[in-house]
Amino acid sequence: MSTRHLTRLALLAAVALILFVFEAVVPRPLPWMKLGLGNAAVLTALILFDWRGAAAVTVIKVFVGSLLTGAFAGPTFVLACGASMTSLLLMAGGLQVGRSRVRSLGLSAVGLSILGACTHQVTQLALASLYLGHPGLVGLAPLFIASGLLAGAMTGLIAHFAVQRLQPHPAEGTYP
């Protein structure tokens, strides 16, 4: 791994962490609803580098962010960790399919972000249902998916512009 590669991933992790902590202190319209702005840095790392780099950004964001916000090892940490990793796996899979097999149907940054946000929401809802032992929470799925669509579109747009801005110049070479 080159120094440039490592530095850019560290900067993306720092951005993800700052946005994660910022969102923890900002008032929300509903208790569970966040835009997930830190995920724009994760998606940017996934598109510019690979799933391993995005996983490193995700782990730093969730673990260090949970330590800073006082949520480490609590129920919210378990929900965030499980949902973040599941979301990353599906986004990485969607990106891989888009790059290798279905070029004309490949997902954009916005499409990947919506996939990741909806996966994150559904995973959190499923984990909360298991944790609380209350299957009635699944009735909230439409509201969770709607917020995932909205948040995913917004974060995807941010990631799209970040990727355009951070894309290496042809003279610089390609990542990694």
C-alpha positions as CSV (number, residue, x, y, z in Angstrom):
1,M,0.0,0.0,0.0
2,S,1.5,3.3,-1.0
3,T,1.8,6.3,1.3
4,R,-0.6,8.3,-0.9
5,H,-3.2,5.5,-0.7
6,L,-2.9,5.2,3.1
7,T,-3.1,9.0,3.5
8,R,-6.2,9.4,1.4
9,L,-7.9,6.6,3.3
10,A,-7.0,8.2,6.6
11,L,-8.4,11.5,5.5
12,L,-11.6,9.8,4.4
13,A,-11.8,8.0,7.8
14,A,-11.3,11.3,9.5
15,V,-14.1,12.9,7.5
16,A,-16.4,10.0,8.2
17,L,-15.6,10.2,11.9
18,I,-16.2,13.9,12.2
19,L,-19.5,13.6,10.4
20,F,-20.5,10.7,12.5
21,V,-19.9,12.6,15.7
22,F,-21.5,15.8,14.3
23,E,-24.7,13.9,13.6
24,A,-24.8,12.4,17.0
25,V,-25.2,15.9,18.6
26,V,-27.5,17.4,16.0
27,P,-31.3,17.2,16.8
28,R,-33.2,14.7,14.7
29,P,-36.8,14.7,13.4
30,L,-37.2,11.2,14.8
31,P,-35.0,9.5,17.4
32,W,-33.6,6.9,15.0
33,M,-33.4,9.1,11.9
34,K,-29.9,10.3,10.8
35,L,-28.8,11.2,7.3
36,G,-25.6,9.1,7.7
37,L,-23.4,11.8,6.2
38,G,-20.3,9.8,7.3
39,N,-21.3,7.1,4.9
40,A,-20.5,9.5,2.0
41,A,-16.8,9.0,3.0
42,V,-17.3,5.2,3.2
43,L,-18.9,5.1,-0.3
44,T,-16.1,7.4,-1.7
45,A,-13.5,5.0,-0.3
46,L,-15.4,2.1,-1.8
47,I,-15.5,3.7,-5.3
48,L,-12.0,5.1,-5.4
49,F,-10.2,2.2,-3.6
50,D,-11.9,-1.1,-2.8
51,W,-14.0,-2.8,-0.2
52,R,-11.1,-3.3,2.2
53,G,-10.4,0.4,2.3
54,A,-14.1,1.2,2.7
55,A,-14.2,-1.4,5.5
56,A,-11.3,0.3,7.3
57,V,-13.1,3.6,7.0
58,T,-16.3,2.0,8.4
59,V,-14.6,0.3,11.3
60,I,-12.9,3.6,12.3
61,K,-16.1,5.5,11.9
62,V,-18.2,3.1,14.0
63,F,-15.7,2.1,16.7
64,V,-14.0,5.5,17.4
65,G,-17.2,7.4,16.8
66,S,-19.0,5.2,19.4
67,L,-16.2,5.7,21.8
68,L,-16.4,9.5,21.4
69,T,-20.2,9.6,21.7
70,G,-20.3,7.2,24.7
71,A,-22.2,4.5,22.8
72,F,-19.5,1.9,22.7
73,A,-20.6,-1.7,23.5
74,G,-24.2,-0.5,24.0
75,P,-27.3,-1.5,22.0
76,T,-26.8,1.4,19.6
77,F,-23.2,0.3,18.9
78,V,-24.4,-3.2,18.1
79,L,-27.1,-1.9,15.8
80,A,-24.7,0.5,14.1
81,C,-21.9,-2.0,13.7
82,G,-24.1,-4.8,12.3
83,A,-26.0,-2.5,10.0
84,S,-22.9,-0.7,8.7
85,M,-21.1,-3.9,7.9
86,T,-24.1,-5.4,6.1
87,S,-24.6,-2.2,4.2
88,L,-21.0,-2.2,3.1
89,L,-21.1,-5.8,1.9
90,L,-24.2,-5.1,-0.2
91,M,-22.7,-1.9,-1.7
92,A,-19.4,-3.6,-2.4
93,G,-21.4,-6.4,-4.1
94,G,-23.5,-3.9,-6.1
95,L,-20.3,-2.1,-7.2
96,Q,-18.6,-5.3,-8.3
97,V,-21.6,-6.5,-10.3
98,G,-21.8,-3.0,-11.9
99,R,-18.1,-3.1,-12.8
100,S,-17.8,-6.6,-14.1
101,R,-21.0,-8.1,-15.4
102,V,-23.7,-5.5,-16.1
103,R,-21.9,-2.4,-17.3
104,S,-25.0,-0.8,-18.8
105,L,-26.9,-1.4,-15.5
106,G,-24.1,-0.5,-13.2
107,L,-25.1,1.3,-10.1
108,S,-24.1,5.0,-9.7
109,A,-22.9,6.4,-6.4
110,V,-26.5,7.5,-5.7
111,G,-27.8,4.0,-6.5
112,L,-25.2,2.4,-4.3
113,S,-25.9,4.8,-1.5
114,I,-29.6,4.1,-1.6
115,L,-28.9,0.4,-1.6
116,G,-26.6,0.9,1.4
117,A,-29.0,3.2,3.3
118,C,-32.0,0.9,2.8
119,T,-30.0,-2.1,3.8
120,H,-28.7,-0.2,6.9
121,Q,-32.2,0.7,7.9
122,V,-33.7,-2.8,7.4
123,T,-30.8,-4.4,9.2
124,Q,-31.1,-2.0,12.2
125,L,-34.8,-2.7,12.3
126,A,-34.3,-6.5,12.2
127,L,-31.6,-6.3,14.9
128,A,-33.7,-4.1,17.1
129,S,-36.6,-6.6,16.7
130,L,-34.4,-9.4,17.8
131,Y,-32.8,-7.4,20.6
132,L,-36.2,-6.3,22.0
133,G,-38.0,-9.5,21.2
134,H,-40.8,-7.6,19.6
135,P,-41.7,-8.6,16.0
136,G,-44.1,-5.6,15.8
137,L,-41.2,-3.3,15.0
138,V,-41.2,-4.7,11.5
139,G,-44.4,-2.7,11.0
140,L,-42.1,0.4,10.9
141,A,-40.3,-1.0,7.8
142,P,-42.0,1.4,5.3
143,L,-41.0,4.4,7.3
144,F,-37.5,3.1,7.7
145,I,-37.2,2.4,4.0
146,A,-38.6,5.8,3.1
147,S,-36.0,7.5,5.3
148,G,-33.3,5.2,3.7
149,L,-34.3,6.4,0.2
150,L,-34.1,10.0,1.2
151,A,-30.9,9.8,3.2
152,G,-29.3,7.4,0.6
153,A,-30.0,9.9,-2.2
154,M,-28.5,12.8,-0.3
155,T,-25.4,10.9,0.8
156,G,-25.0,9.4,-2.7
157,L,-25.0,12.9,-4.2
158,I,-22.3,14.0,-1.8
159,A,-20.2,10.9,-2.6
160,H,-20.7,11.4,-6.3
161,F,-19.3,14.9,-6.1
162,A,-16.5,13.8,-3.8
163,V,-15.5,11.0,-6.2
164,Q,-15.4,13.5,-9.1
165,R,-13.3,15.8,-7.1
166,L,-10.9,13.2,-5.8
167,Q,-10.6,11.1,-8.9
168,P,-6.9,11.0,-9.9
169,H,-5.8,12.9,-12.9
170,P,-4.8,10.5,-15.8
171,A,-1.2,11.6,-15.4
172,E,-1.2,10.6,-11.7
173,G,-2.3,7.1,-12.4
174,T,-5.1,5.1,-11.0
175,Y,-5.9,3.8,-7.5
176,P,-4.5,2.0,-5.6
